[in-house]
Amino acid sequence: MSEEKRLESWEVEKTINELVEEWTHVTGETALERADLVIKKLKFTPKACEDCNLILTEPRTIHLNSNKIPFPHWKEVCQTCKKYRNPRNGKFEYNYSQTASYYLTLYKKNNKD
């Protein structure tokens, strides 16, 4: 048998209520809408960003962009600090022009005549 501890229903409810910031009452026909309550928003504890040290009040969002010039590659940009991921060390520390310059230099270096 499993050694896992089983939570009582009141323990589960208490744990869920500690994590949920906002509930929404819904009515409808789909399985999700038949529930009396649906979680609308989870609580988020403010913390410092790993790369830019800004205090985050919402979860960090990173956009992944596909680029074709000067060659096919991906760029990642943090929507909190608007910094791009440095391809060398993986930290968000470049601005747009530094990132573009890096990929252009890499392209020229690999395509010498």
C-alpha positions in Angstrom: 0.0 0.0 0.0 1.0 3.6 -0.5 2.5 5.5 2.3 0.9 8.8 1.1 -1.1 10.7 3.6 -4.8 11.1 2.6 -6.3 14.5 3.4 -9.7 14.8 4.9 -12.2 16.9 2.9 -12.0 19.8 5.3 -8.1 19.8 4.9 -8.5 19.9 1.2 -10.9 22.8 1.3 -8.7 24.7 3.7 -5.6 24.2 1.4 -7.6 25.2 -1.7 -8.9 28.4 0.0 -5.4 29.4 1.0 -4.4 29.3 -2.7 -7.4 30.9 -4.4 -7.8 34.6 -4.5 -11.1 34.9 -6.3 -14.0 32.5 -7.0 -16.7 32.9 -9.7 -20.3 31.6 -9.5 -21.3 29.9 -12.8 -24.3 28.1 -14.3 -24.4 26.4 -17.6 -24.5 23.1 -19.5 -20.9 22.1 -19.9 -19.1 20.0 -17.2 -17.1 23.0 -16.0 -20.1 25.3 -16.0 -22.2 22.8 -13.9 -19.9 23.4 -10.9 -21.2 25.8 -8.4 -17.9 27.6 -8.1 -15.0 28.0 -10.5 -11.5 29.3 -9.6 -11.1 32.7 -11.3 -7.7 33.8 -9.9 -5.0 32.1 -7.8 -3.1 34.0 -5.1 0.4 35.0 -6.0 3.0 35.9 -3.4 5.1 38.8 -4.7 8.8 37.9 -5.2 11.9 39.2 -6.9 12.5 38.2 -10.5 15.5 35.8 -10.9 17.0 37.9 -13.7 16.1 41.6 -13.3 15.3 41.7 -9.5 12.1 43.6 -10.1 9.3 42.7 -7.6 6.7 40.6 -9.4 3.1 41.1 -8.3 1.8 38.8 -11.1 3.4 35.6 -12.5 6.2 36.3 -14.9 5.3 35.9 -18.6 7.9 35.1 -21.3 7.1 35.4 -25.0 8.8 33.2 -27.5 9.3 34.8 -30.9 10.2 32.9 -34.1 12.6 34.9 -36.3 13.8 34.2 -39.9 16.4 37.0 -40.4 19.3 36.6 -40.7 18.6 32.9 -40.2 15.8 30.9 -38.4 16.1 31.3 -34.6 14.0 31.9 -31.5 14.1 35.0 -29.2 12.6 35.0 -25.7 11.5 38.3 -24.2 10.4 38.8 -20.6 7.1 40.8 -20.5 7.9 42.2 -17.1 11.3 43.8 -17.7 11.2 43.8 -21.6 14.7 42.2 -21.7 15.7 39.4 -24.1 17.4 36.2 -23.1 21.1 36.2 -23.7 21.8 33.1 -25.9 25.3 32.7 -24.3 24.3 32.4 -20.6 20.5 32.1 -20.6 19.8 35.2 -18.5 17.4 38.0 -19.5 19.9 40.9 -19.9 19.9 42.0 -23.6 17.7 44.7 -25.1 16.3 44.3 -28.6 19.3 45.8 -30.5 21.8 43.7 -28.6 20.0 40.6 -29.4 19.7 41.4 -33.1 23.4 42.3 -33.2 24.3 39.0 -31.6 22.4 37.0 -34.2 23.7 39.1 -37.1 27.3 38.7 -35.9 26.8 35.0 -35.5 25.4 34.7 -39.0 28.3 36.7 -40.5 30.9 34.6 -38.6 29.4 31.3 -39.8 28.9 32.4 -43.4 32.3 33.8 -44.3 33.2 33.4 -48.0 
